[in-house]
Every structure is written in C-alpha cells, then in structure tokens.
Amino acid sequence: MAESITQRQPLAGWDKPELDLSGAEWQSSSRGLGDVQIAFVEGFIAMRNSGSPDSPSIVFTPAEWGAFVSGAREGEFDLT
C-alpha cells in the first residue's frame, strides 16, 4: 500500500519560513500591561496574544513590522 504525503501549499506571495517559536524569548509590547507579545526570531518579528500563547502567531518581515508600527502610531490600528 503506497503512502501519500500531503504538502500544504504556501499562500501566494508568502515568502516567510515556518519559524520554530518554541524557544523564542517573548517580550510584552507595553511593559507587561498589554495583550500582545513580540519575539525576534531569525530576522523576523513574531507577534502573539499573551492571553492565548498557544494560538497562531503573526510573522512580520522587518519592513512589514516598520509599516505596522508606523500605522499603529498614527492610529490606524487599535492594539487594545
């Protein structure tokens, strides 16, 4: 009996690797007061919900992170 292997196709335009975040050093985004934590892993920035650390993380390239933070500072994003 032949085994079949199903490979998950990456999203179009997705050029980020599958990062191992298990050993990441997560930091609170607002001195322990916020719901968001970030970690710097292999040149990328990962962001997760501190209340649900096992939920999926969002991974940003440095350019994407800069745009996200700039937009947040201008009020484009509600981080609360």
mmCIF file of the N, C-alpha and C atoms, coordinates in Angstrom:
data_MODEL
# 
_entry.id   MODEL 
# 
loop_
_atom_site.group_PDB 
_atom_site.id 
_atom_site.type_symbol 
_atom_site.label_atom_id 
_atom_site.label_alt_id 
_atom_site.label_comp_id 
_atom_site.label_asym_id 
_atom_site.label_entity_id 
_atom_site.label_seq_id 
_atom_site.pdbx_PDB_ins_code 
_atom_site.Cartn_x 
_atom_site.Cartn_y 
_atom_site.Cartn_z 
_atom_site.occupancy 
_atom_site.B_iso_or_equiv 
_atom_site.pdbx_formal_charge 
_atom_site.auth_seq_id 
_atom_site.auth_comp_id 
_atom_site.auth_asym_id 
_atom_site.auth_atom_id 
_atom_site.pdbx_PDB_model_num 
ATOM 1   N N  . MET A 1 1  ? 0.849  -1.180 0.000  1.00 0.00 ? 1  MET A N  1 
ATOM 2   C CA . MET A 1 1  ? 0.000  0.000  0.000  1.00 0.00 ? 1  MET A CA 1 
ATOM 3   C C  . MET A 1 1  ? 0.889  1.236  0.000  1.00 0.00 ? 1  MET A C  1 
ATOM 4   N N  . ALA A 1 2  ? 0.702  2.086  -0.954 1.00 0.00 ? 2  ALA A N  1 
ATOM 5   C CA . ALA A 1 2  ? 1.514  3.295  -1.076 1.00 0.00 ? 2  ALA A CA 1 
ATOM 6   C C  . ALA A 1 2  ? 1.018  4.355  -0.107 1.00 0.00 ? 2  ALA A C  1 
ATOM 7   N N  . GLU A 1 3  ? 1.965  5.038  0.511  1.00 0.00 ? 3  GLU A N  1 
ATOM 8   C CA . GLU A 1 3  ? 1.606  6.134  1.405  1.00 0.00 ? 3  GLU A CA 1 
ATOM 9   C C  . GLU A 1 3  ? 1.539  7.420  0.605  1.00 0.00 ? 3  GLU A C  1 
ATOM 10  N N  . SER A 1 4  ? 0.603  8.237  0.942  1.00 0.00 ? 4  SER A N  1 
ATOM 11  C CA . SER A 1 4  ? 0.531  9.538  0.275  1.00 0.00 ? 4  SER A CA 1 
ATOM 12  C C  . SER A 1 4  ? 0.956  10.618 1.259  1.00 0.00 ? 4  SER A C  1 
ATOM 13  N N  . ILE A 1 5  ? 1.640  11.578 0.733  1.00 0.00 ? 5  ILE A N  1 
ATOM 14  C CA . ILE A 1 5  ? 2.096  12.702 1.550  1.00 0.00 ? 5  ILE A CA 1 
ATOM 15  C C  . ILE A 1 5  ? 1.398  13.947 1.036  1.00 0.00 ? 5  ILE A C  1 
ATOM 16  N N  . THR A 1 6  ? 0.701  14.609 1.926  1.00 0.00 ? 6  THR A N  1 
ATOM 17  C CA . THR A 1 6  ? 0.015  15.846 1.563  1.00 0.00 ? 6  THR A CA 1 
ATOM 18  C C  . THR A 1 6  ? 0.881  17.009 1.985  1.00 0.00 ? 6  THR A C  1 
ATOM 19  N N  . GLN A 1 7  ? 1.232  17.836 1.036  1.00 0.00 ? 7  GLN A N  1 
ATOM 20  C CA . GLN A 1 7  ? 2.014  19.018 1.355  1.00 0.00 ? 7  GLN A CA 1 
ATOM 21  C C  . GLN A 1 7  ? 1.108  20.233 1.295  1.00 0.00 ? 7  GLN A C  1 
ATOM 22  N N  . ARG A 1 8  ? 1.258  21.060 2.280  1.00 0.00 ? 8  ARG A N  1 
ATOM 23  C CA . ARG A 1 8  ? 0.486  22.295 2.326  1.00 0.00 ? 8  ARG A CA 1 
ATOM 24  C C  . ARG A 1 8  ? 1.149  23.310 1.407  1.00 0.00 ? 8  ARG A C  1 
ATOM 25  N N  . GLN A 1 9  ? 0.381  23.871 0.511  1.00 0.00 ? 9  GLN A N  1 
ATOM 26  C CA . GLN A 1 9  ? 0.896  24.880 -0.410 1.00 0.00 ? 9  GLN A CA 1 
ATOM 27  C C  . GLN A 1 9  ? 0.940  26.228 0.296  1.00 0.00 ? 9  GLN A C  1 
ATOM 28  N N  . PRO A 1 10 ? 2.045  26.967 0.159  1.00 0.00 ? 10 PRO A N  1 
ATOM 29  C CA . PRO A 1 10 ? 2.104  28.294 0.786  1.00 0.00 ? 10 PRO A CA 1 
ATOM 30  C C  . PRO A 1 10 ? 1.136  29.246 0.112  1.00 0.00 ? 10 PRO A C  1 
ATOM 31  N N  . LEU A 1 11 ? 0.744  30.248 0.854  1.00 0.00 ? 11 LEU A N  1 
ATOM 32  C CA . LEU A 1 11 ? -0.124 31.286 0.306  1.00 0.00 ? 11 LEU A CA 1 
ATOM 33  C C  . LEU A 1 11 ? 0.628  32.055 -0.768 1.00 0.00 ? 11 LEU A C  1 
ATOM 34  N N  . ALA A 1 12 ? -0.086 32.531 -1.744 1.00 0.00 ? 12 ALA A N  1 
ATOM 35  C CA . ALA A 1 12 ? 0.534  33.328 -2.799 1.00 0.00 ? 12 ALA A CA 1 
ATOM 36  C C  . ALA A 1 12 ? 1.225  34.542 -2.180 1.00 0.00 ? 12 ALA A C  1 
ATOM 37  N N  . GLY A 1 13 ? 2.470  34.762 -2.537 1.00 0.00 ? 13 GLY A N  1 
ATOM 38  C CA . GLY A 1 13 ? 3.218  35.889 -2.009 1.00 0.00 ? 13 GLY A CA 1 
ATOM 39  C C  . GLY A 1 13 ? 3.829  35.644 -0.639 1.00 0.00 ? 13 GLY A C  1 
ATOM 40  N N  . TRP A 1 14 ? 3.615  34.464 -0.083 1.00 0.00 ? 14 TRP A N  1 
ATOM 41  C CA . TRP A 1 14 ? 4.133  34.152 1.252  1.00 0.00 ? 14 TRP A CA 1 
ATOM 42  C C  . TRP A 1 14 ? 5.575  33.707 1.119  1.00 0.00 ? 14 TRP A C  1 
ATOM 43  N N  . ASP A 1 15 ? 6.489  34.517 1.573  1.00 0.00 ? 15 ASP A N  1 
ATOM 44  C CA . ASP A 1 15 ? 7.899  34.187 1.433  1.00 0.00 ? 15 ASP A CA 1 
ATOM 45  C C  . ASP A 1 15 ? 8.582  34.054 2.788  1.00 0.00 ? 15 ASP A C  1 
ATOM 46  N N  . LYS A 1 16 ? 7.809  33.743 3.810  1.00 0.00 ? 16 LYS A N  1 
ATOM 47  C CA . LYS A 1 16 ? 8.358  33.601 5.149  1.00 0.00 ? 16 LYS A CA 1 
ATOM 48  C C  . LYS A 1 16 ? 8.491  32.124 5.494  1.00 0.00 ? 16 LYS A C  1 
ATOM 49  N N  . PRO A 1 17 ? 9.560  31.763 6.162  1.00 0.00 ? 17 PRO A N  1 
ATOM 50  C CA . PRO A 1 17 ? 9.732  30.361 6.535  1.00 0.00 ? 17 PRO A CA 1 
ATOM 51  C C  . PRO A 1 17 ? 8.838  29.987 7.715  1.00 0.00 ? 17 PRO A C  1 
ATOM 52  N N  . GLU A 1 18 ? 8.647  28.702 7.899  1.00 0.00 ? 18 GLU A N  1 
ATOM 53  C CA . GLU A 1 18 ? 7.972  28.213 9.101  1.00 0.00 ? 18 GLU A CA 1 
ATOM 54  C C  . GLU A 1 18 ? 8.980  28.360 10.242 1.00 0.00 ? 18 GLU A C  1 
ATOM 55  N N  . LEU A 1 19 ? 8.759  29.288 11.128 1.00 0.00 ? 19 LEU A N  1 
ATOM 56  C CA . LEU A 1 19 ? 9.687  29.550 12.222 1.00 0.00 ? 19 LEU A CA 1 
ATOM 57  C C  . LEU A 1 19 ? 9.372  28.671 13.419 1.00 0.00 ? 19 LEU A C  1 
ATOM 58  N N  . ASP A 1 20 ? 10.412 28.196 14.090 1.00 0.00 ? 20 ASP A N  1 
ATOM 59  C CA . ASP A 1 20 ? 10.237 27.470 15.340 1.00 0.00 ? 20 ASP A CA 1 
ATOM 60  C C  . ASP A 1 20 ? 10.213 28.510 16.453 1.00 0.00 ? 20 ASP A C  1 
ATOM 61  N N  . LEU A 1 21 ? 9.035  28.771 16.986 1.00 0.00 ? 21 LEU A N  1 
ATOM 62  C CA . LEU A 1 21 ? 8.878  29.794 18.020 1.00 0.00 ? 21 LEU A CA 1 
ATOM 63  C C  . LEU A 1 21 ? 8.903  29.204 19.430 1.00 0.00 ? 21 LEU A C  1 
ATOM 64  N N  . SER A 1 22 ? 9.155  27.899 19.526 1.00 0.00 ? 22 SER A N  1 
ATOM 65  C CA . SER A 1 22 ? 9.089  27.240 20.835 1.00 0.00 ? 22 SER A CA 1 
ATOM 66  C C  . SER A 1 22 ? 10.141 27.754 21.815 1.00 0.00 ? 22 SER A C  1 
ATOM 67  N N  . GLY A 1 23 ? 11.280 28.206 21.325 1.00 0.00 ? 23 GLY A N  1 
ATOM 68  C CA . GLY A 1 23 ? 12.322 28.709 22.215 1.00 0.00 ? 23 GLY A CA 1 
ATOM 69  C C  . GLY A 1 23 ? 12.456 30.219 22.178 1.00 0.00 ? 23 GLY A C  1 
ATOM 70  N N  . ALA A 1 24 ? 11.488 30.892 21.582 1.00 0.00 ? 24 ALA A N  1 
ATOM 71  C CA . ALA A 1 24 ? 11.560 32.349 21.439 1.00 0.00 ? 24 ALA A CA 1 
ATOM 72  C C  . ALA A 1 24 ? 11.451 33.043 22.792 1.00 0.00 ? 24 ALA A C  1 
ATOM 73  N N  . GLU A 1 25 ? 12.139 34.165 22.918 1.00 0.00 ? 25 GLU A N  1 
ATOM 74  C CA . GLU A 1 25 ? 12.037 34.997 24.119 1.00 0.00 ? 25 GLU A CA 1 
ATOM 75  C C  . GLU A 1 25 ? 10.981 36.061 23.852 1.00 0.00 ? 25 GLU A C  1 
ATOM 76  N N  . TRP A 1 26 ? 9.793  35.831 24.365 1.00 0.00 ? 26 TRP A N  1 
ATOM 77  C CA . TRP A 1 26 ? 8.664  36.734 24.145 1.00 0.00 ? 26 TRP A CA 1 
ATOM 78  C C  . TRP A 1 26 ? 8.757  37.916 25.087 1.00 0.00 ? 26 TRP A C  1 
ATOM 79  N N  . GLN A 1 27 ? 8.503  39.098 24.555 1.00 0.00 ? 27 GLN A N  1 
ATOM 80  C CA . GLN A 1 27 ? 8.540  40.337 25.333 1.00 0.00 ? 27 GLN A CA 1 
ATOM 81  C C  . GLN A 1 27 ? 7.184  41.012 25.247 1.00 0.00 ? 27 GLN A C  1 
ATOM 82  N N  . SER A 1 28 ? 6.748  41.572 26.359 1.00 0.00 ? 28 SER A N  1 
ATOM 83  C CA . SER A 1 28 ? 5.489  42.302 26.365 1.00 0.00 ? 28 SER A CA 1 
ATOM 84  C C  . SER A 1 28 ? 5.639  43.577 25.559 1.00 0.00 ? 28 SER A C  1 
ATOM 85  N N  . SER A 1 29 ? 4.605  43.920 24.833 1.00 0.00 ? 29 SER A N  1 
ATOM 86  C CA . SER A 1 29 ? 4.656  45.113 23.994 1.00 0.00 ? 29 SER A CA 1 
ATOM 87  C C  . SER A 1 29 ? 4.501  46.405 24.782 1.00 0.00 ? 29 SER A C  1 
ATOM 88  N N  . SER A 1 30 ? 3.999  46.319 26.004 1.00 0.00 ? 30 SER A N  1 
ATOM 89  C CA . SER A 1 30 ? 3.743  47.555 26.754 1.00 0.00 ? 30 SER A CA 1 
ATOM 90  C C  . SER A 1 30 ? 4.083  47.397 28.232 1.00 0.00 ? 30 SER A C  1 
ATOM 91  N N  . ARG A 1 31 ? 5.294  46.987 28.488 1.00 0.00 ? 31 ARG A N  1 
ATOM 92  C CA . ARG A 1 31 ? 5.790  46.842 29.865 1.00 0.00 ? 31 ARG A CA 1 
ATOM 93  C C  . ARG A 1 31 ? 4.894  45.961 30.731 1.00 0.00 ? 31 ARG A C  1 
ATOM 94  N N  . GLY A 1 32 ? 4.358  44.918 30.155 1.00 0.00 ? 32 GLY A N  1 
ATOM 95  C CA . GLY A 1 32 ? 3.554  43.972 30.910 1.00 0.00 ? 32 GLY A CA 1 
ATOM 96  C C  . GLY A 1 32 ? 2.087  44.313 31.021 1.00 0.00 ? 32 GLY A C  1 
ATOM 97  N N  . LEU A 1 33 ? 1.662  45.424 30.440 1.00 0.00 ? 33 LEU A N  1 
ATOM 98  C CA . LEU A 1 33 ? 0.280  45.858 30.589 1.00 0.00 ? 33 LEU A CA 1 
ATOM 99  C C  . LEU A 1 33 ? -0.608 45.452 29.406 1.00 0.00 ? 33 LEU A C  1 
ATOM 100 N N  . GLY A 1 34 ? -0.006 45.097 28.284 1.00 0.00 ? 34 GLY A N  1 
ATOM 101 C CA . GLY A 1 34 ? -0.786 44.823 27.077 1.00 0.00 ? 34 GLY A CA 1 
ATOM 102 C C  . GLY A 1 34 ? -1.070 43.357 26.859 1.00 0.00 ? 34 GLY A C  1 
ATOM 103 N N  . ASP A 1 35 ? -1.831 43.113 25.819 1.00 0.00 ? 35 ASP A N  1 
ATOM 104 C CA . ASP A 1 35 ? -2.216 41.752 25.461 1.00 0.00 ? 35 ASP A CA 1 
ATOM 105 C C  . ASP A 1 35 ? -1.330 41.161 24.385 1.00 0.00 ? 35 ASP A C  1 
ATOM 106 N N  . VAL A 1 36 ? -0.355 41.914 23.898 1.00 0.00 ? 36 VAL A N  1 
ATOM 107 C CA . VAL A 1 36 ? 0.470  41.477 22.781 1.00 0.00 ? 36 VAL A CA 1 
ATOM 108 C C  . VAL A 1 36 ? 1.901  41.247 23.242 1.00 0.00 ? 36 VAL A C  1 
ATOM 109 N N  . GLN A 1 37 ? 2.498  40.176 22.731 1.00 0.00 ? 37 GLN A N  1 
ATOM 110 C CA . GLN A 1 37 ? 3.908  39.895 22.976 1.00 0.00 ? 37 GLN A CA 1 
ATOM 111 C C  . GLN A 1 37 ? 4.596  39.774 21.627 1.00 0.00 ? 37 GLN A C  1 
ATOM 112 N N  . ILE A 1 38 ? 5.885  40.167 21.592 1.00 0.00 ? 38 ILE A N  1 
ATOM 113 C CA . ILE A 1 38 ? 6.657  40.037 20.370 1.00 0.00 ? 38 ILE A CA 1 
ATOM 114 C C  . ILE A 1 38 ? 7.940  39.270 20.654 1.00 0.00 ? 38 ILE A C  1 
ATOM 115 N N  . ALA A 1 39 ? 8.476  38.647 19.604 1.00 0.00 ? 39 ALA A N  1 
ATOM 116 C CA . ALA A 1 39 ? 9.754  37.939 19.697 1.00 0.00 ? 39 ALA A CA 1 
ATOM 117 C C  . ALA A 1 39 ? 10.498 38.160 18.387 1.00 0.00 ? 39 ALA A C  1 
ATOM 118 N N  . PHE A 1 40 ? 11.807 38.242 18.471 1.00 0.00 ? 40 PHE A N  1 
ATOM 119 C CA . PHE A 1 40 ? 12.655 38.399 17.295 1.00 0.00 ? 40 PHE A CA 1 
ATOM 120 C C  . PHE A 1 40 ? 13.303 37.050 17.025 1.00 0.00 ? 40 PHE A C  1 
ATOM 121 N N  . VAL A 1 41 ? 12.994 36.450 15.870 1.00 0.00 ? 41 VAL A N  1 
ATOM 122 C CA . VAL A 1 41 ? 13.459 35.105 15.551 1.00 0.00 ? 41 VAL A CA 1 
ATOM 123 C C  . VAL A 1 41 ? 13.955 35.070 14.109 1.00 0.00 ? 41 VAL A C  1 
ATOM 124 N N  . GLU A 1 42 ? 15.209 34.720 13.940 1.00 0.00 ? 42 GLU A N  1 
ATOM 125 C CA . GLU A 1 42 ? 15.803 34.518 12.613 1.00 0.00 ? 42 GLU A CA 1 
ATOM 126 C C  . GLU A 1 42 ? 15.555 35.679 11.653 1.00 0.00 ? 42 GLU A C  1 
ATOM 127 N N  . GLY A 1 43 ? 15.639 36.905 12.144 1.00 0.00 ? 43 GLY A N  1 
ATOM 128 C CA . GLY A 1 43 ? 15.471 38.073 11.298 1.00 0.00 ? 43 GLY A CA 1 
ATOM 129 C C  . GLY A 1 43 ? 14.028 38.486 11.074 1.00 0.00 ? 43 GLY A C  1 
ATOM 130 N N  . PHE A 1 44 ? 13.086 37.831 11.717 1.00 0.00 ? 44 PHE A N  1 
ATOM 131 C CA . PHE A 1 44 ? 11.672 38.154 11.594 1.00 0.00 ? 44 PHE A CA 1 
ATOM 132 C C  . PHE A 1 44 ? 11.146 38.581 12.954 1.00 0.00 ? 44 PHE A C  1 
ATOM 133 N N  . ILE A 1 45 ? 9.980  39.210 12.963 1.00 0.00 ? 45 ILE A N  1 
ATOM 134 C CA . ILE A 1 45 ? 9.321  39.611 14.199 1.00 0.00 ? 45 ILE A CA 1 
ATOM 135 C C  . ILE A 1 45 ? 8.010  38.840 14.277 1.00 0.00 ? 45 ILE A C  1 
ATOM 136 N N  . ALA A 1 46 ? 7.826  38.116 15.375 1.00 0.00 ? 46 ALA A N  1 
ATOM 137 C CA . ALA A 1 46 ? 6.593  37.364 15.590 1.00 0.00 ? 46 ALA A CA 1 
ATOM 138 C C  . ALA A 1 46 ? 5.781  38.078 16.655 1.00 0.00 ? 46 ALA A C  1 
ATOM 139 N N  . MET A 1 47 ? 4.473  38.066 16.493 1.00 0.00 ? 47 MET A N  1 
ATOM 140 C CA . MET A 1 47 ? 3.578  38.712 17.449 1.00 0.00 ? 47 MET A CA 1 
ATOM 141 C C  . MET A 1 47 ? 2.488  37.714 17.833 1.00 0.00 ? 47 MET A C  1 
ATOM 142 N N  . ARG A 1 48 ? 2.166  37.656 19.119 1.00 0.00 ? 48 ARG A N  1 
ATOM 143 C CA . ARG A 1 48 ? 1.115  36.750 19.578 1.00 0.00 ? 48 ARG A CA 1 
ATOM 144 C C  . ARG A 1 48 ? 0.282  37.398 20.672 1.00 0.00 ? 48 ARG A C  1 
ATOM 145 N N  . ASN A 1 49 ? -0.855 36.794 20.933 1.00 0.00 ? 49 ASN A N  1 
ATOM 146 C CA . ASN A 1 49 ? -1.745 37.211 22.006 1.00 0.00 ? 49 ASN A CA 1 
ATOM 147 C C  . ASN A 1 49 ? -1.204 36.606 23.296 1.00 0.00 ? 49 ASN A C  1 
ATOM 148 N N  . SER A 1 50 ? -0.852 37.433 24.264 1.00 0.00 ? 50 SER A N  1 
ATOM 149 C CA . SER A 1 50 ? -0.281 36.911 25.506 1.00 0.00 ? 50 SER A CA 1 
ATOM 150 C C  . SER A 1 50 ? -1.294 36.112 26.317 1.00 0.00 ? 50 SER A C  1 
ATOM 151 N N  . GLY A 1 51 ? -2.573 36.369 26.114 1.00 0.00 ? 51 GLY A N  1 
ATOM 152 C CA . GLY A 1 51 ? -3.606 35.621 26.821 1.00 0.00 ? 51 GLY A CA 1 
ATOM 153 C C  . GLY A 1 51 ? -3.836 34.238 26.246 1.00 0.00 ? 51 GLY A C  1 
ATOM 154 N N  . SER A 1 52 ? -3.395 34.016 25.012 1.00 0.00 ? 52 SER A N  1 
ATOM 155 C CA . SER A 1 52 ? -3.529 32.717 24.337 1.00 0.00 ? 52 SER A CA 1 
ATOM 156 C C  . SER A 1 52 ? -2.215 32.380 23.644 1.00 0.00 ? 52 SER A C  1 
ATOM 157 N N  . PRO A 1 53 ? -1.160 32.111 24.412 1.00 0.00 ? 53 PRO A N  1 
ATOM 158 C CA . PRO A 1 53 ? 0.157  31.911 23.802 1.00 0.00 ? 53 PRO A CA 1 
ATOM 159 C C  . PRO A 1 53 ? 0.243  30.714 22.848 1.00 0.00 ? 53 PRO A C  1 
ATOM 160 N N  . ASP A 1 54 ? -0.698 29.778 22.919 1.00 0.00 ? 54 ASP A N  1 
ATOM 161 C CA . ASP A 1 54 ? -0.672 28.632 22.005 1.00 0.00 ? 54 ASP A CA 1 
ATOM 162 C C  . ASP A 1 54 ? -1.395 28.921 20.692 1.00 0.00 ? 54 ASP A C  1 
ATOM 163 N N  . SER A 1 55 ? -2.054 30.067 20.598 1.00 0.00 ? 55 SER A N  1 
ATOM 164 C CA . SER A 1 55 ? -2.738 30.415 19.354 1.00 0.00 ? 55 SER A CA 1 
ATOM 165 C C  . SER A 1 55 ? -1.693 30.820 18.312 1.00 0.00 ? 55 SER A C  1 
ATOM 166 N N  . PRO A 1 56 ? -2.064 30.839 17.035 1.00 0.00 ? 56 PRO A N  1 
ATOM 167 C CA . PRO A 1 56 ? -1.094 31.192 15.985 1.00 0.00 ? 56 PRO A CA 1 
ATOM 168 C C  . PRO A 1 56 ? -0.499 32.581 16.176 1.00 0.00 ? 56 PRO A C  1 
ATOM 169 N N  . SER A 1 57 ? 0.747  32.716 15.757 1.00 0.00 ? 57 SER A N  1 
ATOM 170 C CA . SER A 1 57 ? 1.438  33.999 15.808 1.00 0.00 ? 57 SER A CA 1 
ATOM 171 C C  . SER A 1 57 ? 1.438  34.620 14.425 1.00 0.00 ? 57 SER A C  1 
ATOM 172 N N  . ILE A 1 58 ? 1.522  35.920 14.380 1.00 0.00 ? 58 ILE A N  1 
ATOM 173 C CA . ILE A 1 58 ? 1.668  36.647 13.127 1.00 0.00 ? 58 ILE A CA 1 
ATOM 174 C C  . ILE A 1 58 ? 3.156  36.906 12.939 1.00 0.00 ? 58 ILE A C  1 
ATOM 175 N N  . VAL A 1 59 ? 3.663  36.640 11.751 1.00 0.00 ? 59 VAL A N  1 
ATOM 176 C CA . VAL A 1 59 ? 5.084  36.836 11.473 1.00 0.00 ? 59 VAL A CA 1 
ATOM 177 C C  . VAL A 1 59 ? 5.243  37.985 10.479 1.00 0.00 ? 59 VAL A C  1 
ATOM 178 N N  . PHE A 1 60 ? 6.132  38.919 10.820 1.00 0.00 ? 60 PHE A N  1 
ATOM 179 C CA . PHE A 1 60 ? 6.402  40.095 10.004 1.00 0.00 ? 60 PHE A CA 1 
ATOM 180 C C  . PHE A 1 60 ? 7.849  40.081 9.522  1.00 0.00 ? 60 PHE A C  1 
ATOM 181 N N  . THR A 1 61 ? 8.085  40.582 8.319  1.00 0.00 ? 61 THR A N  1 
ATOM 182 C CA . THR A 1 61 ? 9.443  40.915 7.911  1.00 0.00 ? 61 THR A CA 1 
ATOM 183 C C  . THR A 1 61 ? 9.765  42.245 8.594  1.00 0.00 ? 61 THR A C  1 
ATOM 184 N N  . PRO A 1 62 ? 11.041 42.641 8.642  1.00 0.00 ? 62 PRO A N  1 
ATOM 185 C CA . PRO A 1 62 ? 11.354 43.943 9.241  1.00 0.00 ? 62 PRO A CA 1 
ATOM 186 C C  . PRO A 1 62 ? 10.604 45.100 8.562  1.00 0.00 ? 62 PRO A C  1 
ATOM 187 N N  . ALA A 1 63 ? 10.466 45.069 7.239  1.00 0.00 ? 63 ALA A N  1 
ATOM 188 C CA . ALA A 1 63 ? 9.741  46.142 6.536  1.00 0.00 ? 63 ALA A CA 1 
ATOM 189 C C  . ALA A 1 63 ? 8.264  46.142 6.902  1.00 0.00 ? 63 ALA A C  1 
ATOM 190 N N  . GLU A 1 64 ? 7.664  44.952 6.979  1.00 0.00 ? 64 GLU A N  1 
ATOM 191 C CA . GLU A 1 64 ? 6.252  44.863 7.363  1.00 0.00 ? 64 GLU A CA 1 
ATOM 192 C C  . GLU A 1 64 ? 6.048  45.347 8.786  1.00 0.00 ? 64 GLU A C  1 
ATOM 193 N N  . TRP A 1 65 ? 6.964  44.999 9.674  1.00 0.00 ? 65 TRP A N  1 
ATOM 194 C CA . TRP A 1 65 ? 6.870  45.425 11.065 1.00 0.00 ? 65 TRP A CA 1 
ATOM 195 C C  . TRP A 1 65 ? 6.938  46.948 11.161 1.00 0.00 ? 65 TRP A C  1 
ATOM 196 N N  . GLY A 1 66 ? 7.882  47.542 10.416 1.00 0.00 ? 66 GLY A N  1 
ATOM 197 C CA . GLY A 1 66 ? 8.002  49.000 10.417 1.00 0.00 ? 66 GLY A CA 1 
ATOM 198 C C  . GLY A 1 66 ? 6.713  49.667 9.956  1.00 0.00 ? 66 GLY A C  1 
ATOM 199 N N  . ALA A 1 67 ? 6.106  49.135 8.908  1.00 0.00 ? 67 ALA A N  1 
ATOM 200 C CA . ALA A 1 67 ? 4.844  49.697 8.408  1.00 0.00 ? 67 ALA A CA 1 
ATOM 201 C C  . ALA A 1 67 ? 3.726  49.514 9.423  1.00 0.00 ? 67 ALA A C  1 
ATOM 202 N N  . PHE A 1 68 ? 3.684  48.351 10.079 1.00 0.00 ? 68 PHE A N  1 
ATOM 203 C CA . PHE A 1 68 ? 2.664  48.090 11.087 1.00 0.00 ? 68 PHE A CA 1 
ATOM 204 C C  . PHE A 1 68 ? 2.793  49.059 12.253 1.00 0.00 ? 68 PHE A C  1 
ATOM 205 N N  . VAL A 1 69 ? 4.004  49.212 12.771 1.00 0.00 ? 69 VAL A N  1 
ATOM 206 C CA . VAL A 1 69 ? 4.232  50.100 13.912 1.00 0.00 ? 69 VAL A CA 1 
ATOM 207 C C  . VAL A 1 69 ? 3.937  51.548 13.533 1.00 0.00 ? 69 VAL A C  1 
ATOM 208 N N  . SER A 1 70 ? 4.351  51.951 12.345 1.00 0.00 ? 70 SER A N  1 
ATOM 209 C CA . SER A 1 70 ? 4.074  53.314 11.887 1.00 0.00 ? 70 SER A CA 1 
ATOM 210 C C  . SER A 1 70 ? 2.565  53.553 11.809 1.00 0.00 ? 70 SER A C  1 
ATOM 211 N N  . GLY A 1 71 ? 1.838  52.597 11.251 1.00 0.00 ? 71 GLY A N  1 
ATOM 212 C CA . GLY A 1 71 ? 0.382  52.722 11.177 1.00 0.00 ? 71 GLY A CA 1 
ATOM 213 C C  . GLY A 1 71 ? -0.255 52.758 12.548 1.00 0.00 ? 71 GLY A C  1 
ATOM 214 N N  . ALA A 1 72 ? 0.269  51.955 13.478 1.00 0.00 ? 72 ALA A N  1 
ATOM 215 C CA . ALA A 1 72 ? -0.282 51.931 14.838 1.00 0.00 ? 72 ALA A CA 1 
ATOM 216 C C  . ALA A 1 72 ? -0.060 53.271 15.530 1.00 0.00 ? 72 ALA A C  1 
ATOM 217 N N  . ARG A 1 73 ? 1.106  53.849 15.324 1.00 0.00 ? 73 ARG A N  1 
ATOM 218 C CA . ARG A 1 73 ? 1.395  55.150 15.938 1.00 0.00 ? 73 ARG A CA 1 
ATOM 219 C C  . ARG A 1 73 ? 0.488  56.239 15.400 1.00 0.00 ? 73 ARG A C  1 
ATOM 220 N N  . GLU A 1 74 ? 0.088  56.099 14.158 1.00 0.00 ? 74 GLU A N  1 
ATOM 221 C CA . GLU A 1 74 ? -0.800 57.089 13.536 1.00 0.00 ? 74 GLU A CA 1 
ATOM 222 C C  . GLU A 1 74 ? -2.269 56.803 13.823 1.00 0.00 ? 74 GLU A C  1 
ATOM 223 N N  . GLY A 1 75 ? -2.540 55.769 14.627 1.00 0.00 ? 75 GLY A N  1 
ATOM 224 C CA . GLY A 1 75 ? -3.908 55.444 14.999 1.00 0.00 ? 75 GLY A CA 1 
ATOM 225 C C  . GLY A 1 75 ? -4.627 54.540 14.029 1.00 0.00 ? 75 GLY A C  1 
ATOM 226 N N  . GLU A 1 76 ? -3.893 53.976 13.072 1.00 0.00 ? 76 GLU A N  1 
ATOM 227 C CA . GLU A 1 76 ? -4.508 53.106 12.073 1.00 0.00 ? 76 GLU A CA 1 
ATOM 228 C C  . GLU A 1 76 ? -4.951 51.768 12.663 1.00 0.00 ? 76 GLU A C  1 
ATOM 229 N N  . PHE A 1 77 ? -4.321 51.344 13.758 1.00 0.00 ? 77 PHE A N  1 
ATOM 230 C CA . PHE A 1 77 ? -4.632 50.062 14.381 1.00 0.00 ? 77 PHE A CA 1 
ATOM 231 C C  . PHE A 1 77 ? -5.020 50.289 15.834 1.00 0.00 ? 77 PHE A C  1 
ATOM 232 N N  . ASP A 1 78 ? -5.987 49.548 16.306 1.00 0.00 ? 78 ASP A N  1 
ATOM 233 C CA . ASP A 1 78 ? -6.360 49.576 17.720 1.00 0.00 ? 78 ASP A CA 1 
ATOM 234 C C  . ASP A 1 78 ? -5.721 48.351 18.353 1.00 0.00 ? 78 ASP A C  1 
ATOM 235 N N  . LEU A 1 79 ? -4.699 48.555 19.169 1.00 0.00 ? 79 LEU A N  1 
ATOM 236 C CA . LEU A 1 79 ? -3.967 47.450 19.762 1.00 0.00 ? 79 LEU A CA 1 
ATOM 237 C C  . LEU A 1 79 ? -4.495 47.041 21.131 1.00 0.00 ? 79 LEU A C  1 
ATOM 238 N N  . THR A 1 80 ? -5.610 47.599 21.558 1.00 0.00 ? 80 THR A N  1 
ATOM 239 C CA . THR A 1 80 ? -6.139 47.255 22.878 1.00 0.00 ? 80 THR A CA 1 
ATOM 240 C C  . THR A 1 80 ? -7.107 46.106 22.797 1.00 0.00 ? 80 THR A C  1 
# 
